[in-house]
């Protein structure tokens, strides 16, 4: 994979629950992290005393964060509703020249800021809440 434009990493939200995804507008920076919990099965019989991990076990998770400026009333309103209603709708994360991650996420943080002579900004944090699918690009 060659160098990619950062603006092409997109976070999209299912606006109505019918699979119609729209890009969360105004994001300037985005980040996705994947995690897998390790299950240690080391015992006194482990060769050389080296740690052993149980493959395929443990909890997998993904977290997403982004920050930006307000640009689209529809997706801004949807994000607020998801947070305040405790919903876990499907999101799509488009990773250029890699693929699309899709599945349910909960908005775990929604921060708003602004200065007297500047634009209003927001930060959003999401945590996976179920099975995620991956389709390669």
C-alpha positions in Angstrom: 0.0 0.0 0.0 1.4 3.4 -1.1 1.0 6.7 0.6 -2.7 7.7 1.1 -4.5 10.9 1.6 -5.6 11.2 5.2 -8.9 12.8 4.2 -9.9 9.5 2.5 -10.2 7.7 5.8 -13.9 8.1 6.4 -16.4 7.4 9.2 -19.9 6.8 7.9 -23.1 6.3 10.0 -26.3 4.5 9.2 -28.7 7.4 9.2 -32.0 5.5 9.5 -31.2 1.9 10.2 -31.8 0.9 6.6 -28.2 0.6 5.4 -28.0 4.2 4.0 -24.6 5.4 5.2 -23.5 9.1 5.2 -20.1 10.4 6.0 -19.8 12.2 9.4 -19.1 15.6 7.9 -16.5 18.1 9.0 -14.0 15.6 10.4 -10.4 16.8 10.0 -8.7 13.9 11.8 -9.7 10.3 12.3 -8.2 7.3 13.9 -9.1 3.6 14.3 -7.5 1.1 16.6 -8.0 -2.7 16.7 -7.3 -4.6 19.9 -7.2 -8.3 20.8 -7.1 -9.4 24.4 -4.4 -12.0 25.0 -5.2 -15.2 27.0 -2.1 -16.4 28.8 -2.0 -20.3 29.1 1.6 -20.5 30.3 2.3 -23.3 32.8 5.3 -24.8 34.5 5.6 -27.1 31.5 5.9 -24.3 29.0 9.1 -24.8 27.0 12.0 -22.7 28.4 9.5 -20.8 30.6 8.3 -18.8 27.6 4.8 -17.4 27.7 2.2 -19.2 25.7 -1.0 -17.5 24.4 -4.2 -19.2 23.4 -4.9 -18.4 19.8 -8.5 -17.3 18.9 -9.4 -16.6 22.5 -10.0 -13.3 24.2 -12.1 -10.2 23.5 -11.6 -8.3 20.2 -12.5 -4.6 20.0 -12.1 -1.6 17.9 -12.2 2.1 18.8 -12.6 5.1 16.6 -11.9 8.8 17.2 -12.3 11.9 15.2 -12.2 15.6 15.5 -13.4 18.4 13.3 -15.8 21.3 12.6 -19.6 21.3 12.2 -20.5 21.1 8.5 -23.7 19.0 8.2 -26.8 19.4 10.4 -28.0 15.9 9.5 -25.0 13.9 10.7 -24.4 16.2 13.6 -28.0 15.7 14.8 -27.7 11.9 14.2 -24.5 11.7 16.3 -26.2 13.6 19.2 -29.3 11.3 19.0 -27.1 8.2 19.0 -25.2 9.4 22.1 -28.2 10.6 24.2 -30.4 7.6 23.3 -27.6 5.1 23.9 -28.0 3.6 20.5 -25.5 1.2 18.8 -26.1 1.7 15.1 -23.9 0.4 12.3 -21.0 2.5 11.2 -18.7 2.1 8.2 -15.0 3.0 8.3 -13.4 3.4 4.9 -9.7 2.8 5.0 -8.2 3.7 1.6 -6.5 0.9 -0.3 -7.3 -1.4 2.6 -11.0 -2.0 2.9 -14.3 -1.3 4.7 -15.0 -2.2 8.4 -18.7 -2.3 9.2 -20.6 -3.0 12.4 -22.3 -1.6 15.5 -20.5 1.1 17.5 -21.5 3.1 20.6 -20.6 6.8 20.8 -18.6 6.8 24.1 -17.5 10.5 23.9 -18.9 13.6 22.3 -17.0 16.8 23.1 -17.8 20.3 21.9 -15.5 23.3 22.0 -15.2 26.8 20.6 -13.3 30.0 21.1 -14.6 33.6 21.0 -13.0 34.3 17.6 -12.8 30.8 16.1 -15.0 28.0 14.8 -17.0 25.5 16.9 -15.3 22.1 17.0 -16.2 18.6 18.1 -14.5 15.4 19.0 -16.2 12.0 18.8 -15.1 8.6 20.2 -16.7 5.3 19.4 -16.3 1.7 20.7 -17.3 -1.4 18.9 -20.4 -3.2 20.2 -20.6 -6.5 18.4 -19.4 -8.3 15.3 -17.4 -6.3 12.8 -17.1 -7.3 9.2 -14.2 -6.5 6.9 -14.3 -6.3 3.1 -11.0 -5.9 1.4 -10.5 -3.1 -1.1 
